[in-house]
Amino acid sequence: MSDDYLVVVTRDPSHVPTAEAQRRVADVLSRLAPNAEDSTVQTSAEIQLFDCGENLERILCPRCCAEISTDWWHERLDDDEKGAGFQLAPHELPCCGGTVTLNELSYDWPQAFGRFRWEVMNPDIGDLSDADKSALEAAAGCELVVIRQHI
């Protein structure tokens, strides 16, 4: 059986919200997904990848919009993770020669790197509206990335 997760990550990969902000966002999520099977909050000492699972369709260069091969991306993931989480060092892009971190790539469906996440299992809701995302960001006090993970 497969599961779907709504994962909310801070846009700044190193930012961990205050305990009060964490509680406020958890409250908003529980109102948005009242039928969810489970919800968790996780903080890590290291930066990790919060992926969209089977939803990933493609990765694009944020500079020239060329599609980035998943082979190149996987190699950069291996290069970037040094046993203490992801370093998010700049990498030269194969398409246009620009340099970006893995967090700056354009992911279709969204993915993000970070040290903190809220996660709701099988939320049983559709896509969040702009108003829903704004409510989450107001509760968090920072910009967020909303990830729909399917595993």
N, C-alpha and C positions, 0 to 999 in steps of 0.2 A: 504494500500500500504506500502511496506517495503522500507527502505532506507539503503544505504551503506555509510559509512564514512571512510575516511582515516584520522587517528589521529596520530600525531607525538608528542612524549613526550620525555623530556630529561631523559637520563638513571639515572642520580642522582635525586632522588625524590624531593630534596629540592632546586635544582638549577632553577633559573629563568634567561633566557638569557637577554642580554642587548637589549634595544630598537632597536639598529642597527642590531643586530643578528636576532631579531624577524622579522624585515622588509626583510632582505636578504632571510630568509627561506620562508617567505610568497611569495616573488618573484619567488623562485625556484618552489614552489608548484603550483603557477599560470601557470608557463611554463609546468610543468609535467601534470597538469589536467586543460587544458584550457576550457573544457566544463562543469566544475563543476557547480552545482547549487548555491553554497554558500561556503564561507570560513570565518572562525573566528579564533581569537586568544584569549586565556583565561588565566588569572592568578588568582590563589586563594591564600588566606592567609594560607590555610590548605592543607595538603597532601590528595589527593583523589584518588580513583581508576578509571582508564581509561580502561574500559573492552572492549572485542571484541563482546559483545552481544551474539547473537545466534550462533556465530562461535566457541565458546568455546567447545572443544571436550574432553579435559582432562587436569589434573594438575598432574605434576610429581615432585617427590623429586629430588632436584639437586645433592644429595649425592649418593643415591642408585638406582635412576631411577624408584622406585616403584610408582604406581599410587596412588594419594591422593584422598580420597573421597570428593565429593563436600559438603557433610554434615559437615565434619571436617573443610573444608575451610570456609564455611559460619559461623560456630561457631567462628573460629579465626577472621573472619572479624568483627563480633559483639564484640568480646573481644578487638580487636585492636582499634576500633573507639571509642574514648572517648568524643564525642561531639565537639571536636576541630580537626576533621580530623583524619586520620590514624596516629598512633604513630610509626608503623613499629618496634615494639618490637620483640625480638626473641621468637619464639614458638618452643616447642619440637615436632618433627615430629613423627607421629604414626607408621611409618614403621621402621626406623632405630635408633630413639632416638636422632638424630642430632638436632641442633637448627638452624633455619633460620628465616628471616623476610618473610612476605608475598610477598614482592617484589623480593625475591631471588628464589621463586618457579619457576619451568619451566612450562609455560603455552602454551598449544597447542590449539589454536592460541595465538599469543602474546597479553599480557596485561601488564600494568605498573601502578605504583603509581607515583604521582607527583603533583607539584603545578602549572605546566604550560603545555599548549598544543596548537598546531596548529590543526585545524580541517577543512576538506574539505568534503562537502556533495555531495554524488553521483558523485564521481570524474570521472566515466566513463573511467577508465584505469584498466589494469590488475595489477599484482604484480609489485612492484618497483624492478628494477634491482639493483645489487650491486653498479653500477656506480651512479644510481639515489640516493641511500641512502648515498653514499659517498659525493655527491654534497650537499645534505641536511646537513650532519654533518659538512662539510667544511663551509657552510653558517652559521650554528649555533655556530660553534666553540666548540662543545662538542659532546659526543656520544648520539645517539638517539635510541628510540624504535619506530618502525612503527607498528601501530595497524590497522587491517582491521575490522571495526565494522559493524555488520549487525543487524538492529533492525526492 
